[in-house]
Amino acid sequence: MDRTSEKEARKAEKAAKKQQKKLEKAQKKQKKQEKQRRLLFPANKKGKHIIPLMNVLRVILYPIHALLFPFKLHGHKKVGTGAYIYICNHYSLLDVFFPAHTTWEGVHFLAKDEVMHTPVLGYVARRVGVIGAMRDGSDVRSIMDSLKVLKNGEKIVIFPEGTRNKRSDDMFLPFHGGAAVLAIKSKTPVIPIVICNRPKLFRRTHVVIGEPMELSEYYGRKLAPEEYESADKLLEEKLYALRETFRESRSKKKGANKA
């Protein structure tokens, strides 16, 4: 072997070792994140699943949220113990507060997987039981994790639009599938939440929380993909209906006050 070949071989060996070290570092980081990750929270003596860090954040952030972005909850404002799936339209990062204000139990949010790997936010997300999911909702792991949480009697929040709606105050973004699948497979009630106006600084946001609804007509049988789509469409229509009912009621009150 000539000097050039030896030099290239050493260079390749060095690059391979460097790549191996990077791989080991990434695996070590992943193991550390998995260790930090909390998914299931056991029930206390009262049957409540408490996430301690989430309650700390509630106490600290609630007054700030209420002062800067005032809001009013309407409808089914107090949710009892046990498993529920919240679905909600999505305007801003502040939307996470609205489901959390209905209970002192922990709520697991489904969020894009990238969040789980950011330095500070990722650590907090893992400690409060956030479930990382691909944007299209197709990854099996997030579905399995969600089913585990529901089976354990805990609550999940899903934003079916998949991302913040910056386009329209009247039309939702197309809903991604997933909420109906979880509700049907786990036979869990769904709590529809609709944010009726986009949150803005120092302007009151009105949020309507519907009564728990069950997709019981889909239980106990093998469903075709179109039937799951139909169930998701039913949930979407429920959000529209809640908002329309609220807007009509509010409009009538304004008309009565003027009269």
NORFENWO-V988780 format. One record per residue. PSI is psi in whole degrees, 0 to 359 (* if undefined). Layout:
BEGIN
psi=PSI
psi=PSI
END
This chain:
BEGIN
psi=128
psi=173
psi=322
psi=317
psi=320
psi=319
psi=316
psi=323
psi=317
psi=322
psi=317
psi=320
psi=320
psi=318
psi=322
psi=319
psi=321
psi=318
psi=321
psi=319
psi=319
psi=320
psi=315
psi=321
psi=317
psi=320
psi=321
psi=318
psi=319
psi=318
psi=322
psi=318
psi=321
psi=323
psi=322
psi=336
psi=131
psi=128
psi=307
psi=135
psi=120
psi=152
psi=145
psi=189
psi=335
psi=4
psi=13
psi=139
psi=103
psi=135
psi=102
psi=311
psi=324
psi=321
psi=325
psi=315
psi=324
psi=310
psi=320
psi=315
psi=338
psi=308
psi=326
psi=315
psi=312
psi=329
psi=311
psi=322
psi=73
psi=148
psi=161
psi=128
psi=136
psi=149
psi=226
psi=79
psi=341
psi=120
psi=132
psi=184
psi=165
psi=175
psi=134
psi=153
psi=116
psi=137
psi=141
psi=143
psi=168
psi=113
psi=320
psi=175
psi=337
psi=343
psi=338
psi=338
psi=326
psi=312
psi=324
psi=337
psi=354
psi=354
psi=155
psi=3
psi=167
psi=148
psi=133
psi=124
psi=140
psi=123
psi=161
psi=143
psi=333
psi=328
psi=324
psi=344
psi=6
psi=150
psi=301
psi=307
psi=323
psi=320
psi=313
psi=316
psi=318
psi=325
psi=337
psi=14
psi=23
psi=141
psi=116
psi=137
psi=148
psi=153
psi=327
psi=358
psi=17
psi=348
psi=134
psi=324
psi=315
psi=325
psi=315
psi=318
psi=319
psi=318
psi=323
psi=315
psi=314
psi=320
psi=331
psi=0
psi=20
psi=175
psi=147
psi=142
psi=129
psi=133
psi=96
psi=339
psi=337
psi=337
psi=171
psi=136
psi=104
psi=3
psi=315
psi=146
psi=353
psi=325
psi=133
psi=157
psi=157
psi=132
psi=136
psi=149
psi=162
psi=313
psi=315
psi=321
psi=312
psi=317
psi=320
psi=314
psi=326
psi=356
psi=48
psi=136
psi=147
psi=133
psi=110
psi=133
psi=130
psi=127
psi=115
psi=339
psi=148
psi=129
psi=132
psi=152
psi=125
psi=16
psi=135
psi=133
psi=133
psi=128
psi=124
psi=128
psi=118
psi=166
psi=149
psi=137
psi=145
psi=141
psi=50
psi=336
psi=346
psi=356
psi=153
psi=19
psi=159
psi=127
psi=145
psi=158
psi=325
psi=329
psi=323
psi=320
psi=320
psi=320
psi=319
psi=322
psi=323
psi=319
psi=318
psi=315
psi=327
psi=318
psi=316
psi=316
psi=317
psi=316
psi=317
psi=318
psi=317
psi=315
psi=321
psi=317
psi=317
psi=321
psi=319
psi=320
psi=318
psi=320
psi=320
psi=322
psi=323
psi=323
psi=*
END
